């Protein structure tokens, strides 16, 4: 039996498309909440979202004002 302090075993992860939409702020409210909870528990997906945001930021930096 798991205690409240143990992390759950994560068996499923959002797709890159879903993480990209989350990072870009274009997910619907309900799905955004689901992904946010997943990210609280999953360092692998948090890192992926950070990478996607960095790429998006770099692309915006290359755009003319």
Biopython code that builds the backbone (N, CA, C, O; Angstrom):
import numpy as np
from Bio.PDB.StructureBuilder import StructureBuilder

atoms = [
    (1, "UNK", "N", (0.844, -1.181, 0.000)),
    (1, "UNK", "CA", (0.000, 0.000, 0.000)),
    (1, "UNK", "C", (0.890, 1.245, 0.000)),
    (1, "UNK", "O", (1.871, 1.316, 0.740)),
    (2, "UNK", "N", (0.543, 2.204, -0.821)),
    (2, "UNK", "CA", (1.320, 3.435, -0.915)),
    (2, "UNK", "C", (0.915, 4.410, 0.167)),
    (2, "UNK", "O", (-0.252, 4.506, 0.547)),
    (3, "UNK", "N", (1.910, 5.129, 0.651)),
    (3, "UNK", "CA", (1.624, 6.205, 1.591)),
    (3, "UNK", "C", (1.451, 7.495, 0.814)),
    (3, "UNK", "O", (1.739, 7.547, -0.382)),
    (4, "UNK", "N", (0.987, 8.526, 1.480)),
    (4, "UNK", "CA", (0.767, 9.808, 0.821)),
    (4, "UNK", "C", (2.073, 10.417, 0.314)),
    (4, "UNK", "O", (2.048, 11.268, -0.575)),
    (5, "UNK", "N", (3.201, 9.999, 0.860)),
    (5, "UNK", "CA", (4.477, 10.582, 0.484)),
    (5, "UNK", "C", (5.100, 9.924, -0.755)),
    (5, "UNK", "O", (6.007, 10.496, -1.359)),
    (6, "UNK", "N", (4.636, 8.754, -1.134)),
    (6, "UNK", "CA", (5.208, 8.056, -2.273)),
    (6, "UNK", "C", (4.676, 8.629, -3.580)),
    (6, "UNK", "O", (3.501, 8.980, -3.687)),
    (7, "UNK", "N", (5.561, 8.719, -4.573)),
    (7, "UNK", "CA", (5.145, 9.173, -5.891)),
    (7, "UNK", "C", (4.478, 8.024, -6.633)),
    (7, "UNK", "O", (4.912, 6.877, -6.522)),
    (8, "UNK", "N", (3.431, 8.323, -7.383)),
    (8, "UNK", "CA", (2.792, 7.269, -8.159)),
    (8, "UNK", "C", (3.690, 6.846, -9.326)),
    (8, "UNK", "O", (4.549, 7.608, -9.770)),
    (9, "UNK", "N", (3.481, 5.650, -9.802)),
    (9, "UNK", "CA", (4.194, 5.177, -10.982)),
    (9, "UNK", "C", (3.459, 5.728, -12.197)),
    (9, "UNK", "O", (2.263, 5.493, -12.364)),
    (10, "UNK", "N", (4.171, 6.455, -13.038)),
    (10, "UNK", "CA", (3.565, 7.053, -14.225)),
    (10, "UNK", "C", (3.789, 6.108, -15.394)),
    (10, "UNK", "O", (4.924, 5.779, -15.739)),
    (11, "UNK", "N", (2.685, 5.677, -15.998)),
    (11, "UNK", "CA", (2.760, 4.732, -17.098)),
    (11, "UNK", "C", (2.461, 5.374, -18.453)),
    (11, "UNK", "O", (2.813, 4.823, -19.495)),
    (12, "UNK", "N", (1.824, 6.516, -18.437)),
    (12, "UNK", "CA", (1.426, 7.191, -19.671)),
    (12, "UNK", "C", (1.862, 8.647, -19.603)),
    (12, "UNK", "O", (1.793, 9.283, -18.551)),
    (13, "UNK", "N", (2.303, 9.154, -20.723)),
    (13, "UNK", "CA", (2.759, 10.539, -20.802)),
    (13, "UNK", "C", (2.038, 11.243, -21.944)),
    (13, "UNK", "O", (1.670, 10.604, -22.930)),
    (14, "UNK", "N", (1.833, 12.550, -21.822)),
    (14, "UNK", "CA", (1.258, 13.301, -22.942)),
    (14, "UNK", "C", (2.185, 13.235, -24.146)),
    (14, "UNK", "O", (3.403, 13.132, -23.998)),
    (15, "UNK", "N", (1.610, 13.294, -25.326)),
    (15, "UNK", "CA", (2.409, 13.309, -26.551)),
    (15, "UNK", "C", (3.160, 14.635, -26.670)),
    (15, "UNK", "O", (2.832, 15.606, -25.987)),
    (16, "UNK", "N", (4.157, 14.668, -27.532)),
    (16, "UNK", "CA", (4.871, 15.921, -27.774)),
    (16, "UNK", "C", (3.927, 17.000, -28.302)),
    (16, "UNK", "O", (4.086, 18.175, -27.972)),
    (17, "UNK", "N", (2.946, 16.611, -29.120)),
    (17, "UNK", "CA", (1.976, 17.592, -29.624)),
    (17, "UNK", "C", (1.201, 18.242, -28.484)),
    (17, "UNK", "O", (0.983, 19.454, -28.485)),
    (18, "UNK", "N", (0.789, 17.436, -27.518)),
    (18, "UNK", "CA", (0.048, 17.968, -26.365)),
    (18, "UNK", "C", (0.960, 18.855, -25.523)),
    (18, "UNK", "O", (0.557, 19.937, -25.097)),
    (19, "UNK", "N", (2.193, 18.394, -25.283)),
    (19, "UNK", "CA", (3.136, 19.210, -24.496)),
    (19, "UNK", "C", (3.461, 20.519, -25.207)),
    (19, "UNK", "O", (3.603, 21.560, -24.564)),
    (20, "UNK", "N", (3.578, 20.468, -26.530)),
    (20, "UNK", "CA", (3.842, 21.688, -27.292)),
    (20, "UNK", "C", (2.666, 22.658, -27.189)),
    (20, "UNK", "O", (2.865, 23.861, -27.019)),
    (21, "UNK", "N", (1.452, 22.139, -27.290)),
    (21, "UNK", "CA", (0.267, 22.994, -27.134)),
    (21, "UNK", "C", (0.195, 23.575, -25.727)),
    (21, "UNK", "O", (-0.189, 24.732, -25.550)),
    (22, "UNK", "N", (0.563, 22.775, -24.727)),
    (22, "UNK", "CA", (0.592, 23.269, -23.348)),
    (22, "UNK", "C", (1.621, 24.396, -23.221)),
    (22, "UNK", "O", (1.329, 25.460, -22.674)),
    (23, "UNK", "N", (2.817, 24.148, -23.731)),
    (23, "UNK", "CA", (3.887, 25.148, -23.641)),
    (23, "UNK", "C", (3.506, 26.432, -24.360)),
    (23, "UNK", "O", (3.883, 27.523, -23.933)),
    (24, "UNK", "N", (2.758, 26.304, -25.453)),
    (24, "UNK", "CA", (2.348, 27.467, -26.229)),
    (24, "UNK", "C", (1.074, 28.119, -25.720)),
    (24, "UNK", "O", (0.656, 29.154, -26.239)),
    (25, "UNK", "N", (0.452, 27.521, -24.706)),
    (25, "UNK", "CA", (-0.748, 28.114, -24.123)),
    (25, "UNK", "C", (-2.007, 27.924, -24.944)),
    (25, "UNK", "O", (-2.960, 28.691, -24.800)),
    (26, "UNK", "N", (-2.027, 26.905, -25.810)),
    (26, "UNK", "CA", (-3.195, 26.741, -26.677)),
    (26, "UNK", "C", (-4.062, 25.529, -26.342)),
    (26, "UNK", "O", (-4.948, 25.175, -27.121)),
    (27, "UNK", "N", (-3.822, 24.888, -25.195)),
    (27, "UNK", "CA", (-4.675, 23.763, -24.802)),
    (27, "UNK", "C", (-5.965, 24.269, -24.173)),
    (27, "UNK", "O", (-5.991, 25.321, -23.534)),
    (28, "UNK", "N", (-7.026, 23.507, -24.362)),
    (28, "UNK", "CA", (-8.302, 23.827, -23.718)),
    (28, "UNK", "C", (-8.131, 23.731, -22.199)),
    (28, "UNK", "O", (-7.251, 23.023, -21.709)),
    (29, "UNK", "N", (-8.964, 24.436, -21.477)),
    (29, "UNK", "CA", (-8.838, 24.546, -20.023)),
    (29, "UNK", "C", (-8.757, 23.199, -19.318)),
    (29, "UNK", "O", (-7.872, 22.998, -18.485)),
    (30, "UNK", "N", (-9.645, 22.284, -19.625)),
    (30, "UNK", "CA", (-9.654, 20.987, -18.954)),
    (30, "UNK", "C", (-8.381, 20.200, -19.210)),
    (30, "UNK", "O", (-7.786, 19.648, -18.285)),
    (31, "UNK", "N", (-7.971, 20.150, -20.457)),
    (31, "UNK", "CA", (-6.755, 19.416, -20.808)),
    (31, "UNK", "C", (-5.529, 20.097, -20.209)),
    (31, "UNK", "O", (-4.584, 19.426, -19.793)),
    (32, "UNK", "N", (-5.545, 21.417, -20.166)),
    (32, "UNK", "CA", (-4.436, 22.158, -19.557)),
    (32, "UNK", "C", (-4.281, 21.775, -18.090)),
    (32, "UNK", "O", (-3.162, 21.628, -17.597)),
    (33, "UNK", "N", (-5.401, 21.614, -17.396)),
    (33, "UNK", "CA", (-5.364, 21.209, -15.988)),
    (33, "UNK", "C", (-4.806, 19.794, -15.836)),
    (33, "UNK", "O", (-4.010, 19.532, -14.934)),
    (34, "UNK", "N", (-5.221, 18.886, -16.714)),
    (34, "UNK", "CA", (-4.729, 17.509, -16.664)),
    (34, "UNK", "C", (-3.218, 17.474, -16.882)),
    (34, "UNK", "O", (-2.501, 16.788, -16.153)),
    (35, "UNK", "N", (-2.736, 18.206, -17.873)),
    (35, "UNK", "CA", (-1.303, 18.230, -18.165)),
    (35, "UNK", "C", (-0.536, 18.883, -17.020)),
    (35, "UNK", "O", (0.553, 18.426, -16.672)),
    (36, "UNK", "N", (-1.078, 19.928, -16.437)),
    (36, "UNK", "CA", (-0.408, 20.604, -15.322)),
    (36, "UNK", "C", (-0.224, 19.653, -14.140)),
    (36, "UNK", "O", (0.830, 19.648, -13.504)),
    (37, "UNK", "N", (-1.237, 18.858, -13.849)),
    (37, "UNK", "CA", (-1.119, 17.884, -12.764)),
    (37, "UNK", "C", (-0.068, 16.837, -13.117)),
    (37, "UNK", "O", (0.745, 16.463, -12.271)),
    (38, "UNK", "N", (-0.080, 16.365, -14.358)),
    (38, "UNK", "CA", (0.928, 15.392, -14.793)),
    (38, "UNK", "C", (2.334, 15.967, -14.619)),
    (38, "UNK", "O", (3.237, 15.281, -14.140)),
    (39, "UNK", "N", (2.510, 17.218, -15.009)),
    (39, "UNK", "CA", (3.835, 17.839, -14.918)),
    (39, "UNK", "C", (4.309, 17.963, -13.475)),
    (39, "UNK", "O", (5.510, 17.917, -13.208)),
    (40, "UNK", "N", (3.376, 18.120, -12.548)),
    (40, "UNK", "CA", (3.755, 18.174, -11.125)),
    (40, "UNK", "C", (4.414, 16.871, -10.683)),
    (40, "UNK", "O", (5.264, 16.867, -9.793)),
    (41, "UNK", "N", (4.016, 15.771, -11.309)),
    (41, "UNK", "CA", (4.479, 14.450, -10.892)),
    (41, "UNK", "C", (5.563, 13.869, -11.787)),
    (41, "UNK", "O", (6.171, 12.862, -11.425)),
    (42, "UNK", "N", (5.825, 14.471, -12.946)),
    (42, "UNK", "CA", (6.699, 13.851, -13.934)),
    (42, "UNK", "C", (7.859, 14.770, -14.335)),
    (42, "UNK", "O", (7.682, 15.676, -15.149)),
    (43, "UNK", "N", (9.029, 14.537, -13.770)),
    (43, "UNK", "CA", (10.177, 15.380, -14.124)),
    (43, "UNK", "C", (10.581, 15.236, -15.592)),
    (43, "UNK", "O", (11.092, 16.187, -16.184)),
    (44, "UNK", "N", (10.363, 14.080, -16.177)),
    (44, "UNK", "CA", (10.700, 13.872, -17.590)),
    (44, "UNK", "C", (9.890, 14.800, -18.491)),
    (44, "UNK", "O", (10.444, 15.428, -19.393)),
    (45, "UNK", "N", (8.601, 14.889, -18.255)),
    (45, "UNK", "CA", (7.750, 15.758, -19.073)),
    (45, "UNK", "C", (7.970, 17.238, -18.746)),
    (45, "UNK", "O", (7.863, 18.088, -19.629)),
    (46, "UNK", "N", (8.277, 17.548, -17.486)),
    (46, "UNK", "CA", (8.613, 18.943, -17.138)),
    (46, "UNK", "C", (9.834, 19.399, -17.933)),
    (46, "UNK", "O", (9.871, 20.521, -18.438)),
    (47, "UNK", "N", (10.827, 18.523, -18.040)),
    (47, "UNK", "CA", (12.033, 18.849, -18.810)),
    (47, "UNK", "C", (11.691, 19.031, -20.284)),
    (47, "UNK", "O", (12.212, 19.938, -20.933)),
    (48, "UNK", "N", (10.826, 18.185, -20.812)),
    (48, "UNK", "CA", (10.432, 18.296, -22.221)),
    (48, "UNK", "C", (9.721, 19.622, -22.476)),
    (48, "UNK", "O", (9.976, 20.275, -23.488)),
    (49, "UNK", "N", (8.835, 20.025, -21.570)),
    (49, "UNK", "CA", (8.143, 21.309, -21.719)),
    (49, "UNK", "C", (9.143, 22.463, -21.650)),
    (49, "UNK", "O", (9.020, 23.433, -22.397)),
    (50, "UNK", "N", (10.118, 22.368, -20.772)),
    (50, "UNK", "CA", (11.156, 23.404, -20.685)),
    (50, "UNK", "C", (11.922, 23.495, -22.000)),
    (50, "UNK", "O", (12.229, 24.593, -22.464)),
    (51, "UNK", "N", (12.232, 22.351, -22.601)),
    (51, "UNK", "CA", (12.930, 22.344, -23.889)),
    (51, "UNK", "C", (12.066, 22.974, -24.977)),
    (51, "UNK", "O", (12.552, 23.772, -25.777)),
    (52, "UNK", "N", (10.797, 22.616, -25.002)),
    (52, "UNK", "CA", (9.888, 23.166, -26.014)),
    (52, "UNK", "C", (9.732, 24.677, -25.854)),
    (52, "UNK", "O", (9.678, 25.408, -26.843)),
    (53, "UNK", "N", (9.659, 25.140, -24.612)),
    (53, "UNK", "CA", (9.563, 26.590, -24.377)),
    (53, "UNK", "C", (10.837, 27.300, -24.813)),
    (53, "UNK", "O", (10.777, 28.404, -25.354)),
    (54, "UNK", "N", (11.980, 26.681, -24.586)),
    (54, "UNK", "CA", (13.256, 27.289, -24.991)),
    (54, "UNK", "C", (13.332, 27.411, -26.503)),
    (54, "UNK", "O", (13.782, 28.431, -27.024)),
    (55, "UNK", "N", (12.896, 26.380, -27.207)),
    (55, "UNK", "CA", (12.895, 26.433, -28.680)),
    (55, "UNK", "C", (11.943, 27.514, -29.155)),
    (55, "UNK", "O", (12.279, 28.291, -30.048)),
    (56, "UNK", "N", (10.749, 27.570, -28.559)),
    (56, "UNK", "CA", (9.790, 28.603, -28.940)),
    (56, "UNK", "C", (10.316, 29.997, -28.683)),
    (56, "UNK", "O", (10.121, 30.900, -29.497)),
    (57, "UNK", "N", (10.980, 30.176, -27.556)),
    (57, "UNK", "CA", (11.577, 31.476, -27.237)),
    (57, "UNK", "C", (12.666, 31.853, -28.217)),
    (57, "UNK", "O", (12.768, 33.013, -28.617)),
    (58, "UNK", "N", (13.486, 30.881, -28.612)),
    (58, "UNK", "CA", (14.552, 31.143, -29.571)),
    (58, "UNK", "C", (13.964, 31.529, -30.933)),
    (58, "UNK", "O", (14.486, 32.414, -31.611)),
    (59, "UNK", "N", (12.891, 30.867, -31.320)),
    (59, "UNK", "CA", (12.245, 31.212, -32.595)),
    (59, "UNK", "C", (11.662, 32.621, -32.551)),
    (59, "UNK", "O", (11.739, 33.354, -33.536)),
    (60, "UNK", "N", (11.084, 33.001, -31.423)),
    (60, "UNK", "CA", (10.541, 34.363, -31.301)),
    (60, "UNK", "C", (11.650, 35.402, -31.318)),
    (60, "UNK", "O", (11.470, 36.491, -31.863)),
    (61, "UNK", "N", (12.804, 35.076, -30.723)),
    (61, "UNK", "CA", (13.933, 36.015, -30.718)),
    (61, "UNK", "C", (14.440, 36.286, -32.126)),
    (61, "UNK", "O", (14.978, 37.358, -32.400)),
    (62, "UNK", "N", (14.269, 35.311, -33.022)),
    (62, "UNK", "CA", (14.739, 35.465, -34.404)),
    (62, "UNK", "C", (13.791, 36.259, -35.275)),
    (62, "UNK", "O", (14.161, 36.671, -36.375)),
    (63, "UNK", "N", (12.561, 36.486, -34.799)),
    (63, "UNK", "CA", (11.575, 37.225, -35.563)),
    (63, "UNK", "C", (11.872, 38.731, -35.510)),
    (63, "UNK", "O", (12.314, 39.249, -34.484)),
    (64, "UNK", "N", (11.628, 39.417, -36.615)),
    (64, "UNK", "CA", (11.810, 40.872, -36.576)),
    (64, "UNK", "C", (10.757, 41.522, -35.675)),
    (64, "UNK", "O", (9.652, 41.001, -35.521)),
    (65, "UNK", "N", (11.113, 42.661, -35.083)),
    (65, "UNK", "CA", (10.150, 43.343, -34.190)),
    (65, "UNK", "C", (8.903, 43.818, -34.919)),
    (65, "UNK", "O", (8.012, 44.403, -34.302)),
]
sb = StructureBuilder()
sb.init_structure("model")
sb.init_model(0)
sb.init_chain("A")
sb.init_seg("    ")
for serial, (resi, resn, name, xyz) in enumerate(atoms, 1):
    if name == "N":
        sb.init_residue(resn, " ", resi, " ")
    sb.init_atom(name, np.array(xyz, "f"), 0.0, 1.0, " ", f" {name:<3s}", serial, name[0])
structure = sb.get_structure()
